[in-house]
Amino acid sequence: MPESFPILDDHFHINRRAGVGPSVVREFMRSGGTHIILVSLPSWSHEVSPTKPEDFKSVFDELLATADAVRTEGCGCYAMCGVHPAEIGRLTQRMSLVDAERLMCGALDVAAEYVAEGKAIGLKSGRPHYPVEQNVWDASNRVLSHALMLARELDCSLQIHAESGPCLDVPDMARAVGMNPSRVVKHFATTDTPLHPSVTVREPFLADWFLEKREFTLESDYMDDLSRPGAVNGPRSVPRKMQRMIQEGVVTSEDMWRVHSLVPEKIYRASFSV
């Protein structure tokens, strides 16, 4: 019998309105995938226009319902609740920057309640990955600092969606509030980040990183949007890449367990076994 390995996709979206929905994980599992980190979508993906923090509860409740549906399909699933950094651009179209910042921090407080209750494994935050005015950038960094503080208080991980590159200032931001930077996951990471790198399956350096025994996780950033098929990568991309690397002898059994079980267990304090 072939040896079984865990295969984790560290950043996966499921959109019940615009996409396939929870059944898409059947494709992931058919290719050998075993676990996903299901990350919350922006409020507008849920047709929500928030004016107060409690409005995000419907966003998070739907995330948890989707995670339950994924587990019913037989796939391991952990939810990450939080506020997409692009919310600030939408919110400031109908409220002041001060109110938008306050609302995003309040929504993170609500997300923290879900983590504290054991319903979610960690938080999601970040800052715009596109050019913004300095005052928007500063407000976004204050929101990110609030998320880091909450993660420290909860002793949980934080995934961040931010600009491409190392985010060299974020470790100091984390340490300033007592958060361990090694548990700050840089979604769509590049090689030079001092944070925990979650890298996409398209990166050319993967074989080198496996050879060097680097600590990282793999993601598809699957969007589940039928109007954008395969964006950013398809739901089968992580397990397919791993199966190919196993067949080519690029990765070993030890590599599989390290990257897809031992490393994420250290980051998320959860089980990724098969």
C-alpha positions in Angstrom: 0.0 0.0 0.0 1.4 3.5 -0.9 2.5 5.6 2.0 0.0 8.2 3.1 1.1 11.8 3.5 -0.7 14.9 4.8 -1.0 17.6 2.1 -2.0 21.1 3.4 -3.1 24.0 1.3 -2.4 27.0 3.6 -4.6 29.6 2.0 -7.8 28.5 0.4 -11.0 30.4 -0.4 -14.5 29.0 -0.9 -17.2 31.3 -2.3 -20.8 30.0 -2.1 -22.1 32.8 -4.2 -19.6 33.2 -7.0 -17.9 29.8 -7.0 -18.3 26.1 -6.8 -18.7 26.1 -3.0 -17.6 23.5 -0.5 -17.8 20.6 -2.9 -14.7 21.9 -4.7 -12.6 20.2 -2.1 -13.5 16.9 -3.8 -11.1 17.9 -6.5 -8.4 18.8 -3.9 -8.8 15.4 -2.2 -8.9 13.4 -5.4 -5.4 14.7 -6.1 -4.2 13.7 -2.6 -5.0 16.8 -0.5 -5.9 16.3 3.1 -6.2 19.7 4.8 -7.0 23.3 4.0 -6.8 26.6 5.9 -10.0 28.3 4.9 -9.6 32.1 5.0 -12.5 34.5 5.3 -13.5 36.5 2.3 -14.1 40.3 2.1 -17.5 41.5 3.4 -18.7 42.3 -0.1 -18.2 38.7 -1.2 -21.0 38.0 1.2 -23.1 40.9 0.0 -22.6 42.7 3.3 -22.0 46.4 3.6 -20.8 46.8 7.2 -21.5 49.8 9.3 -20.7 48.3 12.7 -18.4 45.5 13.9 -21.2 43.1 14.6 -22.1 43.2 10.8 -19.1 41.0 10.3 -20.6 38.1 12.3 -22.6 37.0 9.2 -19.3 36.9 7.3 -17.6 34.8 10.0 -20.7 32.6 10.5 -20.8 31.7 6.9 -17.1 30.9 7.0 -17.7 28.5 9.8 -20.7 26.9 8.0 -18.5 26.4 4.9 -15.7 24.9 7.1 -18.3 22.4 8.5 -19.4 21.5 5.0 -15.8 20.9 3.9 -15.2 18.6 6.9 -18.4 16.8 5.9 -16.8 16.1 2.5 -14.0 14.3 4.4 -11.3 17.1 4.2 -9.5 18.5 7.2 -10.4 22.2 7.5 -9.4 25.0 9.9 -10.9 28.5 9.6 -9.1 31.9 9.8 -11.4 34.8 10.7 -10.4 38.4 10.0 -10.7 41.5 7.9 -9.3 41.8 4.4 -7.0 44.9 4.2 -8.8 46.1 1.1 -11.9 46.7 3.2 -10.5 50.1 4.0 -10.8 51.3 0.4 -14.5 50.2 0.2 -15.3 51.6 3.6 -13.8 55.1 3.0 -16.2 55.5 0.0 -19.0 55.9 2.5 -17.4 56.9 5.8 -14.4 58.8 7.2 -11.0 57.1 7.4 -11.2 57.4 11.2 -14.5 55.5 11.2 -13.2 52.9 8.8 -10.2 52.2 10.9 -12.4 52.0 14.0 -14.8 49.6 12.2 -12.0 47.3 11.0 -10.4 47.1 14.5 -13.8 46.4 16.0 -14.4 43.6 13.4 -11.1 42.1 14.4 -12.3 42.1 18.0 -15.3 40.2 16.8 -13.1 37.7 14.9 -11.0 37.3 18.1 -14.1 36.1 19.9 -14.5 33.3 17.4 -10.9 32.3 18.0 -11.3 32.5 21.8 -14.3 30.2 21.5 -12.3 27.6 19.5 -14.4 28.2 16.3 -11.4 29.5 14.3 -7.7 28.7 14.4 -6.4 32.2 14.0 -6.8 35.7 12.6 -6.4 37.3 9.3 -5.4 40.9 8.6 -2.8 42.9 6.7 -2.4 46.1 4.7 -3.0 47.2 1.1 -0.9 45.4 -1.5 -1.4 48.3 -3.9 -0.4 52.0 -3.7 -2.4 54.1 -1.2 -2.2 57.6 0.3 0.1 57.9 3.3 -2.8 58.4 5.7 -4.5 55.2 4.5 -1.2 53.4 4.9 -0.8 54.6 8.4 -4.3 53.7 9.3 -3.9 50.2 7.8 -0.7 49.7 9.9 -2.6 50.6 13.0 -5.3 48.0 12.1 -2.5 45.5 11.5 -0.9 46.3 14.9 -4.3 45.7 16.5 -4.5 42.3 14.9 -1.0 41.5 16.1 -2.0 42.5 19.6 -5.1 40.3 19.5 -3.1 37.4 18.2 -0.6 37.8 21.1 -3.5 37.9 23.6 -5.1 34.8 22.1 -1.8 33.0 21.5 -2.8 32.3 18.0 -1.4 32.7 14.5 -2.1 35.6 12.2 -2.1 35.4 8.4 -1.4 38.7 6.7 -2.3 39.8 3.2 0.2 42.6 2.3 2.4 44.0 -0.3 4.8 41.8 -2.3 8.2 41.6 -0.6 9.7 41.0 2.8 7.5 43.3 5.0 10.7 44.0 7.0 8.9 46.3 9.5 6.3 43.7 10.5 8.5 41.7 12.9 9.2 44.9 14.9 5.5 45.7 14.9 4.8 42.2 16.2 7.5 42.3 18.9 6.2 45.8 20.0 3.0 44.1 21.1 4.6 40.9 22.4 3.7 38.8 19.3 6.2 36.1 18.1 6.9 37.0 14.4 7.4 33.3 13.6 3.7 32.8 14.0 2.9 35.7 11.6 2.2 34.0 8.3 3.0 36.0 5.2 0.5 34.9 2.6 1.9 34.8 -1.0 5.4 35.1 0.5 8.6 35.9 -1.3 12.0 34.3 -0.4 13.2 37.3 1.6 10.5 37.6 4.3 11.5 37.2 7.9 7.9 36.1 8.7 6.7 32.6 8.3 6.5 32.1 4.5 3.4 30.6 2.9 4.4 30.3 -0.7 2.5 29.4 -3.8 3.1 26.2 -5.8 4.3 28.2 -8.8 7.5 29.4 -7.1 10.7 28.2 -8.9 12.7 27.8 -5.6 10.5 25.1 -4.0 13.0 22.2 -4.8 15.8 24.2 -3.3 13.8 25.0 -0.1 12.9 21.3 0.3 16.6 20.4 -0.1 17.6 23.1 2.4 15.0 21.8 4.9 13.4 25.3 5.1 10.4 25.9 7.3 7.5 27.0 5.1 4.0 26.1 4.0 2.4 25.8 0.6 -0.7 27.5 -0.7 -2.8 27.8 -3.9 -4.6 31.0 -3.0 -7.5 29.4 -4.8 -10.3 32.0 -5.3 -13.4 29.9 -6.1 -14.8 32.4 -8.6 -16.4 31.0 -11.7 -15.8 34.2 -13.5 -12.1 33.8 -13.0 -11.4 30.0 -13.5 -8.3 28.8 -11.8 -7.5 32.1 -10.1 -4.9 32.3 -8.6 -4.2 28.6 -8.8 -6.6 25.8 -9.1 -7.9 23.7 -6.1 -5.8 20.7 -7.1 -2.6 22.7 -7.6 -0.9 22.0 -4.2 -1.5 18.2 -4.1 -0.7 17.9 -7.8 2.6 19.7 -7.3 3.5 17.6 -4.3 2.6 14.3 -6.1 4.8 15.4 -9.0 7.7 16.2 -6.7 7.4 12.9 -4.9 7.4 11.0 -8.2 10.4 12.9 -9.3 12.3 12.1 -6.1 12.6 15.8 -5.2 10.9 15.4 -1.9 11.1 12.6 0.6 8.6 11.1 3.1 10.3 13.2 5.8 9.9 16.3 3.7 6.2 15.7 3.3 5.6 15.3 7.0 7.8 18.3 7.9 6.2 20.8 5.6 2.6 19.6 5.7 2.3 18.5 9.3 5.2 19.4 11.7 5.7 23.0 10.5 2.0 23.9 10.4 1.4 22.3 13.7 4.1 24.6 15.2 2.5 27.6 13.6 -1.2 26.9 14.2 -1.0 24.6 17.2 -3.4 22.1 15.5 -3.2 18.6 14.1 -2.4 18.0 10.5 -2.1 14.2 10.5 -3.6 11.4 8.4 
